[in-house]
Amino acid sequence: MRALTFLARRFVAGDDIDDAIEAVLELNADGLKATLDNLGEDSLDKAHALAAAEENLAMLRRIAESGADANISLKLTQLGLAFDEKLAEDSLLRIVAEAERLKNFVRIDMEGSRWTQKTLDLFYALHDKHPGVGIVLQSSLRRTEGDVREAVSRKARVRLCKGAYKEPASVAFPDKKDVDASYDRCAALLAKAPLPAIATHDDARIAAALKAFDAAGLVRSDYELQMLYGIRARRARELRALGHAVRIYVPYGTHWFPYFYRRVRERKENLLFVARNFFE
């Protein structure tokens, strides 16, 4: 476990919000934006869910106080979705209202496929009245192209990622080539959405998205490229130097193991990718 903790430090900004804000300000100094995420999911009781909500409120306030160029991401199971949907909805509404007061933005992370529809239902219940909230969609899921089309039609802000959850072949593409093809189709569709976020470290996926955006007449202020903290940091700075808006997903907290584990367990290439980036 000590070795894993050492590895986690490479990809997690620290234990608390002060560590995370310090990391964000360092990124900002290089012209990079950030998304803060307090690690944790699957709160099993009201006390933990309410504590998670308070941490997200504190994140928004600390961002405002520090002047950091950052927004936040959160998971609905951390807010209690698994046992009390009304509690999760009420907490999310409080967080979104605070973000609006502070002129910031909240992104709802997508979790495993068992939560996809409930997450989308809760997102759309808020979206029309609260445009300062966005969603994440995963190209690994077979349903996602349809979800992207709906998001575009409803003018929702989407972060597109490949997905890091182990899913059955009945709901997700088992082969990387199919996940990649889905990603490219979805990214092209997002050229018609407001400020699409292309979240990937895969140069081929980035190139395909940029080609689609260029064909649609988008300029570099019309979209964001997003990467994970500690992964391909040199490439992120190269893309920023080319004039792209680049946002880094900055996780922090003591519940880092599920986050780290998901990124190395699914495919052998993920483990090799993490290993290469550790020595970058």
C-alpha positions in Angstrom: 0.0 0.0 0.0 2.9 2.4 0.7 4.1 2.0 -2.9 0.6 2.6 -4.2 0.3 5.7 -2.1 3.6 6.9 -3.6 2.2 6.3 -7.1 -1.1 8.0 -6.2 0.8 11.2 -5.3 1.8 11.5 -9.0 -1.9 11.6 -10.1 -3.7 13.1 -7.1 -3.1 16.7 -6.0 -3.1 16.1 -2.2 -5.2 15.2 0.8 -7.2 18.4 1.2 -8.5 21.5 -0.6 -5.5 23.6 0.2 -3.2 21.1 -1.6 -5.6 21.1 -4.5 -5.8 24.9 -4.8 -2.0 25.1 -4.7 -1.8 22.6 -7.6 -4.4 24.6 -9.6 -2.6 27.9 -9.2 0.6 26.2 -10.5 -1.3 25.0 -13.5 -2.9 28.4 -14.0 0.6 30.0 -14.0 1.2 27.9 -17.2 -2.0 29.1 -18.8 -3.9 25.9 -17.9 -7.5 25.9 -16.5 -8.6 23.3 -14.0 -11.5 21.2 -12.7 -11.4 20.3 -9.0 -12.8 17.0 -7.8 -13.0 15.8 -4.3 -12.4 12.0 -4.6 -15.1 9.8 -3.2 -18.3 8.0 -4.3 -21.0 5.8 -3.0 -21.9 7.6 0.2 -23.9 5.1 2.2 -25.5 7.4 4.8 -26.9 10.9 5.1 -24.0 12.2 7.2 -21.4 11.3 4.6 -23.5 12.6 1.7 -24.1 15.9 3.4 -20.4 16.2 4.3 -19.6 15.7 0.6 -22.0 18.4 -0.4 -20.4 20.8 2.1 -17.0 20.0 0.7 -18.2 20.9 -2.8 -19.6 24.2 -1.5 -16.2 24.8 0.2 -14.4 24.1 -3.1 -16.4 26.7 -4.9 -15.8 29.3 -2.2 -12.0 28.6 -2.0 -11.8 28.9 -5.8 -13.4 32.3 -5.6 -11.2 33.4 -2.7 -8.0 32.3 -4.3 -8.8 33.7 -7.8 -8.0 30.3 -9.3 -9.2 29.6 -12.8 -11.1 26.4 -12.0 -14.6 24.9 -11.8 -15.7 21.7 -10.0 -16.8 18.2 -10.9 -18.8 15.9 -8.6 -20.4 12.4 -8.5 -24.0 12.0 -7.6 -23.5 8.8 -5.6 -21.2 10.9 -3.3 -24.2 13.1 -2.7 -26.4 10.1 -1.8 -28.0 9.0 -5.1 -27.7 5.3 -4.1 -30.0 5.6 -1.1 -31.9 8.9 -1.3 -32.4 10.5 -4.7 -34.2 13.5 -3.2 -31.2 14.2 -0.9 -28.8 14.0 -3.8 -31.0 16.4 -5.9 -31.4 18.9 -3.0 -27.6 18.9 -2.4 -26.9 19.3 -6.1 -29.3 22.2 -6.4 -27.6 23.9 -3.4 -24.2 23.4 -5.0 -25.3 24.7 -8.4 -27.0 27.7 -6.8 -23.7 28.6 -5.1 -21.8 28.2 -8.3 -24.2 30.6 -10.0 -23.7 33.1 -7.2 -20.0 32.9 -7.6 -20.2 32.8 -11.4 -18.7 29.4 -11.6 -19.6 26.0 -13.2 -20.5 22.5 -12.0 -19.9 19.4 -14.0 -21.7 16.2 -13.1 -19.4 13.2 -13.6 -20.7 10.0 -15.1 -20.3 6.9 -13.1 -21.0 3.2 -13.9 -23.8 2.3 -16.3 -26.2 1.5 -13.6 -26.3 5.2 -12.8 -26.3 6.6 -16.3 -30.1 7.2 -16.8 -30.6 8.5 -13.2 -27.7 10.8 -13.6 -29.1 12.2 -16.9 -32.6 12.5 -15.5 -31.3 14.6 -12.6 -29.1 16.6 -14.9 -31.9 17.5 -17.3 -34.3 18.3 -14.4 -31.9 21.1 -13.5 -30.4 22.1 -16.8 -33.1 24.2 -18.4 -33.2 26.6 -15.4 -29.5 26.2 -14.5 -27.3 26.4 -17.5 -24.2 26.6 -15.3 -24.2 22.8 -14.9 -22.8 20.3 -17.4 -22.6 16.5 -17.9 -20.0 13.8 -18.8 -20.7 11.2 -21.4 -18.6 8.0 -22.0 -17.9 6.8 -25.5 -17.4 3.3 -24.3 -21.2 2.9 -23.7 -23.3 1.7 -26.7 -26.0 4.2 -25.8 -23.8 7.3 -25.8 -24.2 8.4 -29.4 -27.9 8.8 -28.7 -27.2 10.6 -25.5 -24.9 13.0 -27.3 -27.6 13.8 -29.8 -30.0 14.5 -27.1 -27.5 16.7 -25.3 -26.8 18.7 -28.5 -30.5 19.2 -29.1 -30.9 20.5 -25.5 -27.8 22.7 -25.7 -26.1 21.0 -22.8 -22.4 21.3 -22.1 -20.8 17.9 -22.4 -17.4 16.5 -21.5 -16.7 13.5 -23.6 -14.4 10.8 -22.2 -13.9 7.2 -23.1 -15.0 5.8 -19.7 -13.0 4.0 -17.0 -15.6 1.6 -15.5 -15.7 -2.1 -16.1 -18.9 -2.8 -18.0 -20.6 -5.9 -19.6 -20.4 -6.2 -23.4 -24.2 -5.8 -23.5 -23.9 -2.2 -22.6 -20.3 -1.2 -23.6 -18.0 -1.8 -26.5 -15.4 -4.4 -25.4 -12.8 -3.5 -28.1 -10.7 -0.3 -28.0 -11.2 0.3 -31.7 -15.0 0.5 -31.3 -14.6 2.8 -28.3 -12.4 5.0 -30.3 -14.8 5.0 -33.3 -17.6 5.9 -31.0 -15.5 8.7 -29.5 -14.8 10.2 -32.9 -18.5 10.1 -33.9 -19.6 11.7 -30.6 -16.9 14.4 -30.8 -18.1 15.4 -34.3 -21.7 15.7 -33.1 -20.5 17.9 -30.2 -19.4 20.5 -32.7 -23.0 21.8 -32.5 -23.0 21.9 -28.6 -22.0 24.8 -26.4 -18.3 24.7 -25.3 -17.7 20.9 -25.8 -14.9 19.4 -23.7 -12.8 16.8 -25.4 -11.3 14.7 -22.5 -8.7 12.3 -23.8 -4.9 11.8 -23.9 -5.1 10.0 -27.2 -3.6 12.2 -29.9 -5.6 10.5 -32.7 -8.8 11.3 -30.9 -7.8 14.9 -30.3 -6.8 15.2 -34.0 -10.1 13.8 -35.1 -12.1 16.1 -32.9 -10.1 19.2 -33.9 -10.7 18.3 -37.6 -14.4 18.0 -37.0 -14.5 21.3 -35.1 -12.6 23.1 -37.8 -14.9 21.7 -40.5 -17.9 23.0 -38.4 -16.3 26.5 -38.2 -15.4 26.4 -34.5 -12.5 28.6 -33.3 -10.3 27.7 -30.4 -12.4 29.6 -27.9 -15.4 27.4 -28.8 -14.2 24.2 -27.1 -11.8 22.8 -24.5 -9.2 20.0 -24.5 -9.1 18.3 -21.2 -6.6 15.9 -19.5 -6.0 14.3 -16.1 -3.6 15.7 -13.6 -0.3 14.0 -13.8 -0.9 12.5 -17.3 0.9 13.9 -20.3 1.6 17.2 -18.7 4.1 18.1 -21.4 1.5 17.5 -24.1 -1.0 19.6 -22.3 1.4 22.5 -22.3 2.2 22.0 -25.9 -1.5 22.2 -26.8 -1.9 25.3 -24.7 1.1 26.9 -26.5 -0.7 26.2 -29.8 -3.5 28.4 -28.6 -6.0 25.7 -27.4 -7.9 26.1 -24.1 -6.7 23.2 -22.0 -8.3 22.2 -18.7 -6.7 19.7 -16.2 -8.9 17.5 -14.1 -7.4 17.8 -10.6 -8.6 15.2 -8.0 -7.7 15.5 -4.3 -8.6 13.6 -1.1 -7.9 10.5 0.8 -10.3 8.3 -1.1 -8.0 8.0 -4.1 -7.8 4.2 -4.5 -10.9 3.6 -6.6 -9.9 6.5 -8.9 -6.4 5.2 -9.3 -7.4 1.6 -9.6 -10.0 2.2 -12.4 -7.3 3.8 -14.5 -5.0 0.8 -14.4 -7.2 -2.3 -14.2 -9.3 -2.2 -17.3 -6.8 -2.6 -20.1 -3.1 -3.4 -20.2 -2.4 -0.3 -22.2 -3.8 1.8 -19.4 -1.2 0.4 -17.0 1.6 1.0 -19.5 0.3 4.5 -20.1 0.3 5.4 -16.4 3.8 3.9 -16.1 5.2 6.0 -19.0 3.6 9.1 -17.5 5.0 8.5 -14.1 8.5 8.9 -15.5 7.7 11.8 -17.9 
